């Protein structure tokens, strides 16, 4: 009996060893054959091992070795494939595309609705105009002549009719921007005549004055401007009268007087340093003894130098 069991154990060991040798022989054969793929190799090795196991079992009278079969995988229900966030975003409806307006043809003239009125845009800045000082210079020297319109002279409640007189003089001023200030020196002479009582009378007015002036200039263009002035001054006034029928009766009255004047005129710059002036001046003179105060109207013409 002991011999029988030892013989059986010997055959079992030989059976296991034969299976391993078969596996190694198949493995070596697989390296020599390039045409057999991996699945075919394992199938052949499995079939060879099973055949050897059956032969050894026939010799030993034991059951053949059963190969371990892989457990069948349980089929799990597959979940629906989840879409990526970008796919959800792409599936959303996008904004409506703007309608492309058809461009007018190159040769066609654009039509403007009658209700549309085109206006020039307003200027976003103010133009800085040059001042009188910049255009003409800081100083001015102007001699002038003037005609005086006829005016009445009243003496001792007697009115004498004046004749056309004349005046001449010069003015000097300093410009600061469009403002100016200066002095004016003038001499005026006029005649008058009329009835002094029952007798004919002839007389003469003479006025020498110096005036302080202030003014402002408004430019119409770079060459043409309007000058306005106001002045207060001091003068020496002389009046006389002559009555021929009364043994050539002659009398003279002279006194100091206060003067004022308002001037307005056009100044035209015809060269870099020269300009011409044409203007009107209203002049008032205070009384002189028996002679009442006077209002004079003068039209001036001047030629000035600017520097």
VENGITA-V420178 format. One record per residue. N is the residue number from 1. RES is the residue in one letter. SS is DSSP state (alpha for helix, beta for strand, coil for the rest). OMEGA is omega in whole degrees, 0 to 359 (999 if undefined). Layout:
n->[N;N]
res->[RES;RES]
ss->[SS;SS]
omega->[OMEGA;OMEGA]
//
This chain:
n->[1;2;3;4;5;6;7;8;9;10;11;12;13;14;15;16;17;18;19;20;21;22;23;24;25;26;27;28;29;30;31;32;33;34;35;36;37;38;39;40;41;42;43;44;45;46;47;48;49;50;51;52;53;54;55;56;57;58;59;60;61;62;63;64;65;66;67;68;69;70;71;72;73;74;75;76;77;78;79;80;81;82;83;84;85;86;87;88;89;90;91;92;93;94;95;96;97;98;99;100;101;102;103;104;105;106;107;108;109;110;111;112;113;114;115;116;117;118;119;120;121;122;123;124;125;126;127;128;129;130;131;132;133;134;135;136;137;138;139;140;141;142;143;144;145;146;147;148;149;150;151;152;153;154;155;156;157;158;159;160;161;162;163;164;165;166;167;168;169;170;171;172;173;174;175;176;177;178;179;180;181;182;183;184;185;186;187;188;189;190;191;192;193;194;195;196;197;198;199;200;201;202;203;204;205;206;207;208;209;210;211;212;213;214;215;216;217;218;219;220;221;222;223;224;225;226;227;228;229;230;231;232;233;234;235;236;237;238;239;240;241;242;243;244;245;246;247;248;249;250;251;252;253;254;255;256;257;258;259;260;261;262;263;264;265;266;267;268;269;270;271;272;273;274;275;276;277;278;279;280;281;282;283;284;285;286;287;288;289;290;291;292;293;294;295;296;297;298;299;300;301;302;303;304;305;306;307]
res->[X;X;X;X;X;X;X;X;X;X;X;X;X;X;X;X;X;X;X;X;X;X;X;X;X;X;X;X;X;X;X;X;X;X;X;X;X;X;X;X;X;X;X;X;X;X;X;X;X;X;X;X;X;X;X;X;X;X;X;X;X;X;X;X;X;X;X;X;X;X;X;X;X;X;X;X;X;X;X;X;X;X;X;X;X;X;X;X;X;X;X;X;X;X;X;X;X;X;X;X;X;X;X;X;X;X;X;X;X;X;X;X;X;X;X;X;X;X;X;X;X;X;X;X;X;X;X;X;X;X;X;X;X;X;X;X;X;X;X;X;X;X;X;X;X;X;X;X;X;X;X;X;X;X;X;X;X;X;X;X;X;X;X;X;X;X;X;X;X;X;X;X;X;X;X;X;X;X;X;X;X;X;X;X;X;X;X;X;X;X;X;X;X;X;X;X;X;X;X;X;X;X;X;X;X;X;X;X;X;X;X;X;X;X;X;X;X;X;X;X;X;X;X;X;X;X;X;X;X;X;X;X;X;X;X;X;X;X;X;X;X;X;X;X;X;X;X;X;X;X;X;X;X;X;X;X;X;X;X;X;X;X;X;X;X;X;X;X;X;X;X;X;X;X;X;X;X;X;X;X;X;X;X;X;X;X;X;X;X;X;X;X;X;X;X;X;X;X;X;X;X;X;X;X;X;X;X]
ss->[coil;alpha;alpha;alpha;alpha;alpha;alpha;alpha;alpha;alpha;alpha;alpha;alpha;alpha;alpha;alpha;alpha;alpha;alpha;alpha;alpha;alpha;alpha;alpha;alpha;alpha;alpha;alpha;alpha;alpha;alpha;alpha;coil;coil;coil;coil;coil;alpha;alpha;alpha;alpha;alpha;alpha;alpha;alpha;alpha;alpha;alpha;alpha;alpha;alpha;alpha;alpha;alpha;alpha;alpha;alpha;alpha;alpha;alpha;coil;coil;coil;coil;coil;coil;coil;coil;coil;coil;coil;coil;coil;coil;coil;coil;coil;coil;coil;coil;coil;coil;coil;coil;alpha;alpha;alpha;alpha;alpha;alpha;alpha;coil;coil;coil;coil;coil;coil;coil;coil;coil;coil;coil;coil;coil;coil;coil;coil;coil;coil;coil;coil;coil;coil;coil;coil;coil;coil;coil;coil;coil;coil;coil;coil;coil;coil;coil;coil;coil;coil;coil;coil;alpha;alpha;alpha;alpha;alpha;coil;coil;beta;beta;beta;beta;beta;beta;beta;beta;beta;beta;coil;coil;coil;coil;beta;beta;beta;coil;coil;beta;beta;beta;beta;beta;coil;coil;beta;beta;beta;beta;beta;beta;beta;beta;beta;beta;beta;beta;coil;coil;beta;beta;beta;beta;beta;beta;beta;beta;beta;beta;beta;beta;beta;beta;beta;beta;beta;beta;coil;coil;beta;beta;beta;beta;beta;beta;beta;beta;beta;beta;beta;beta;beta;beta;beta;beta;beta;beta;beta;beta;beta;coil;coil;coil;coil;beta;beta;beta;beta;beta;beta;beta;beta;beta;beta;beta;beta;beta;beta;beta;beta;beta;beta;beta;beta;coil;coil;coil;coil;coil;beta;beta;beta;beta;beta;beta;beta;beta;beta;beta;beta;beta;beta;beta;beta;beta;beta;beta;beta;beta;beta;coil;coil;coil;coil;beta;beta;beta;beta;beta;beta;beta;beta;beta;beta;beta;beta;coil;coil;beta;coil;coil;beta;coil;coil;beta;beta;beta;beta;beta;beta;beta;beta;beta;beta;beta;beta;beta;coil]
omega->[179;179;180;181;178;177;179;179;180;179;178;180;178;180;179;180;179;178;181;179;177;180;180;179;177;180;179;178;181;178;180;181;181;186;182;180;187;181;180;179;181;178;180;180;180;180;179;180;180;180;178;180;180;180;181;178;178;179;186;182;178;179;178;180;178;177;179;178;180;179;179;180;177;181;177;180;181;178;177;181;182;181;178;178;181;179;175;181;180;181;180;178;181;179;180;181;179;179;179;179;180;180;178;178;184;184;183;179;181;178;181;177;182;182;182;179;179;179;177;178;179;180;182;179;177;180;178;181;178;181;178;178;180;183;188;182;184;186;179;176;189;167;184;170;183;172;179;178;180;180;182;174;183;178;179;180;176;183;178;183;181;177;178;178;179;179;175;182;179;179;177;185;177;180;172;187;175;178;177;177;182;182;181;178;184;177;183;179;178;181;178;181;180;180;172;191;179;188;175;184;178;181;184;176;178;184;174;187;172;190;170;186;172;183;180;183;175;183;172;175;180;182;185;181;176;179;175;185;174;184;173;184;182;183;176;184;177;176;174;175;185;180;185;188;181;177;179;180;184;180;180;175;181;181;176;183;172;181;170;179;174;183;178;182;179;178;182;180;182;173;183;185;185;177;179;185;174;185;179;180;174;187;177;182;180;186;182;180;180;182;182;178;186;172;185;177;184;174;190;172;183;177;188;175;181;180;999]
//
